[in-house]
Amino acid sequence: MSASQIVVIGGGVVGASAAYQLTRDGLPVVLVDANDEGQATAAGAGVIAPGASLRPLPAFYPFAAKAVRAYPELLASLVDDGEAHTGYEVVGKLFVATDDAEHGRLEETLALFNRRREDGMPNLGAMEILTSEAAQQRFPPLARIAAAISIPEAARVDGALLRDALIAAARKRGARIRQCRARPIVEAGRVAGVSIDDERVACDRVVLAGGAWSADLASDLGFTLPVAPQRGQIAHLTIEGVDTSRWPILGGFGDQYVLAFGPNRIVAGATRETGSGFEVRLTAGGVHSVMSEVLRVAPGLATATLREMRIGLRPLAADGLPFLGLAPGIEGAIVATGHGPSGLQLGPYSGALAAVLARDQPVPVDLTPFAVERVTAFAR
Ligand SMILES: Cc1cc2nc3c(=O)[nH]c(=O)nc-3n(C[C@H](O)[C@H](O)[C@H](O)COP(=O)(O)OP(=O)(O)OC[C@H]3O[C@@H](n4cnc5c(N)ncnc54)[C@H](O)[C@@H]3O)c2cc1C
């Protein structure tokens, strides 16, 4: 393996994780981040409960199981490096049925989650169906609902805090952090360096973790990567005088959810605007849909203070699965992007695997479903 330095492009959760893991292995790392407005990690909600998802993507679940299982070790390692503040907490989740039609689907949904648990999916725990009253005791602003599945081991994380912790720990371990746009340089079919602010930084390995902006990096290297921005608008509320730090996540059959963080913050979202392009702006319809859905499910939040709306661009792959593996036809380029709505769950693990690939070592996972080469299948 070469001892030459490795450049990681992109300082969201994926790139930050790759940089951190490389420094843990004692490798010289430069992490370059353009700090684009709309970074997904800065806006992400933080639900860590892939086993309670209804996404129709079979390859997602075994990978997500490994990613979630890797979380505690990562957090412990960050604590050892003096970075304990990530907002990660096992708070549980209520999968809510709001009407009779949804109530009718709750038993089969619970059976699906239990099958996943039996197949080895972590962070679900001993699930049960709760009455409206029991659910309300756990999340007081909740509407009168039909019933809810309690998923006691679901967790949440604060993406921005986790990213900051990873970058701070990488820096302590010697990573150089640059804030600017980078472009990979290829010579004779292999990575020869990265251009950063007109300076050429030599390297023979580059990790491409540019989130929604990754298609441009791929095109610099001469291949196509169908990753596009999917805008998400998300609300941050506070409730004065109430400790919300242990409240569970609320979710259900739709895409919207509500999370609580300490001491009194509620996060409600989010829009999924496929085809939004790189327009980082709030829309009247986006804000309306987020607020109307949260108040439908949790009307007790009507008097909460609306502190902030955030906007993030999820890096969405055309088939919904991440891209993780070697770039086709170029030696030394590793792709780690396309995590869409699940990058806070999968991203730290993907970054760690990208670091393994950058060291030319075998990864302990079958990455075939995530190969860049599958793009040719999209075109058929
Ligand atoms: C509203 C919202 C809610 C979400 N909720 C959840 C959730 O509950 N659970 C979950 O698992 N996931 C969630 N996600 C998804 C998750 O946030 C993303 O999948 C994840 O953060 C993507 O991380 P990333 O590092 O790939 O990209 P990003 O965080 O977008 O980071 C990419 C970085 O690369 C930089 N960059 C790009 N090109 C270059 C270049 N040429 N040079 C230098 N830097 C460059 C950009 O400036 C950016 O900072 C949510 C996302 C949004 C928007």
PDBQT file of the ligand as one rigid body, heavy atoms in Angstrom, charges set to zero:
ROOT
HETATM    1  C1  LIG A 401     -34.277  17.341   5.377  1.00  0.00    +0.000 C 
HETATM    2  C2  LIG A 401     -33.457  16.081   5.414  1.00  0.00    +0.000 A 
HETATM    3  C3  LIG A 401     -33.756  15.113   6.370  1.00  0.00    +0.000 A 
HETATM    4  C4  LIG A 401     -32.990  13.928   6.414  1.00  0.00    +0.000 A 
HETATM    5  N1  LIG A 401     -33.253  13.016   7.397  1.00  0.00    +0.000 NA
HETATM    6  C5  LIG A 401     -32.502  11.901   7.472  1.00  0.00    +0.000 A 
HETATM    7  C6  LIG A 401     -32.738  10.959   8.501  1.00  0.00    +0.000 A 
HETATM    8  O1  LIG A 401     -33.604  11.161   9.350  1.00  0.00    +0.000 OA
HETATM    9  N2  LIG A 401     -31.973   9.822   8.530  1.00  0.00    +0.000 N 
HETATM   10  C7  LIG A 401     -31.020   9.581   7.609  1.00  0.00    +0.000 A 
HETATM   11  O2  LIG A 401     -30.373   8.537   7.659  1.00  0.00    +0.000 OA
HETATM   12  N3  LIG A 401     -30.739  10.484   6.642  1.00  0.00    +0.000 NA
HETATM   13  C8  LIG A 401     -31.467  11.625   6.544  1.00  0.00    +0.000 A 
HETATM   14  N4  LIG A 401     -31.238  12.524   5.561  1.00  0.00    +0.000 N 
HETATM   15  C9  LIG A 401     -30.246  12.190   4.523  1.00  0.00    +0.000 C 
HETATM   16  C10 LIG A 401     -28.834  12.517   4.952  1.00  0.00    +0.000 C 
HETATM   17  O3  LIG A 401     -28.806  13.773   5.574  1.00  0.00    +0.000 OA
HETATM   18  C11 LIG A 401     -27.922  12.503   3.711  1.00  0.00    +0.000 C 
HETATM   19  O4  LIG A 401     -28.077  11.304   2.963  1.00  0.00    +0.000 OA
HETATM   20  C12 LIG A 401     -26.457  12.578   4.130  1.00  0.00    +0.000 C 
HETATM   21  O5  LIG A 401     -26.273  13.646   5.028  1.00  0.00    +0.000 OA
HETATM   22  C13 LIG A 401     -25.567  12.761   2.900  1.00  0.00    +0.000 C 
HETATM   23  O6  LIG A 401     -24.252  12.978   3.330  1.00  0.00    +0.000 OA
HETATM   24  P1  LIG A 401     -23.090  13.268   2.300  1.00  0.00    +0.000 P 
HETATM   25  O7  LIG A 401     -21.851  13.408   3.076  1.00  0.00    +0.000 OA
HETATM   26  O8  LIG A 401     -23.149  12.261   1.203  1.00  0.00    +0.000 OA
HETATM   27  O9  LIG A 401     -23.497  14.633   1.576  1.00  0.00    +0.000 OA
HETATM   28  P2  LIG A 401     -23.551  16.113   2.156  1.00  0.00    +0.000 P 
HETATM   29  O10 LIG A 401     -23.859  16.134   3.596  1.00  0.00    +0.000 OA
HETATM   30  O11 LIG A 401     -24.443  16.914   1.262  1.00  0.00    +0.000 OA
HETATM   31  O12 LIG A 401     -22.054  16.622   2.012  1.00  0.00    +0.000 OA
HETATM   32  C14 LIG A 401     -21.451  16.777   0.766  1.00  0.00    +0.000 C 
HETATM   33  C15 LIG A 401     -20.386  17.846   0.905  1.00  0.00    +0.000 C 
HETATM   34  O13 LIG A 401     -19.524  17.767  -0.232  1.00  0.00    +0.000 OA
HETATM   35  C16 LIG A 401     -19.132  19.081  -0.563  1.00  0.00    +0.000 C 
HETATM   36  N5  LIG A 401     -18.654  19.078  -1.951  1.00  0.00    +0.000 N 
HETATM   37  C17 LIG A 401     -19.318  18.716  -3.065  1.00  0.00    +0.000 A 
HETATM   38  N6  LIG A 401     -18.526  18.828  -4.154  1.00  0.00    +0.000 NA
HETATM   39  C18 LIG A 401     -17.327  19.277  -3.708  1.00  0.00    +0.000 A 
HETATM   40  C19 LIG A 401     -16.102  19.611  -4.342  1.00  0.00    +0.000 A 
HETATM   41  N7  LIG A 401     -15.931  19.518  -5.664  1.00  0.00    +0.000 N 
HETATM   42  N8  LIG A 401     -15.085  20.073  -3.584  1.00  0.00    +0.000 NA
HETATM   43  C20 LIG A 401     -15.222  20.176  -2.233  1.00  0.00    +0.000 A 
HETATM   44  N9  LIG A 401     -16.362  19.871  -1.587  1.00  0.00    +0.000 NA
HETATM   45  C21 LIG A 401     -17.407  19.428  -2.304  1.00  0.00    +0.000 A 
HETATM   46  C22 LIG A 401     -20.401  19.891  -0.367  1.00  0.00    +0.000 C 
HETATM   47  O14 LIG A 401     -20.108  21.264  -0.216  1.00  0.00    +0.000 OA
HETATM   48  C23 LIG A 401     -20.951  19.247   0.908  1.00  0.00    +0.000 C 
HETATM   49  O15 LIG A 401     -20.499  19.954   2.051  1.00  0.00    +0.000 OA
HETATM   50  C24 LIG A 401     -31.950  13.733   5.486  1.00  0.00    +0.000 A 
HETATM   51  C25 LIG A 401     -31.631  14.728   4.564  1.00  0.00    +0.000 A 
HETATM   52  C26 LIG A 401     -32.386  15.894   4.524  1.00  0.00    +0.000 A 
HETATM   53  C27 LIG A 401     -32.025  16.955   3.519  1.00  0.00    +0.000 C 
ENDROOT
TORSDOF 0
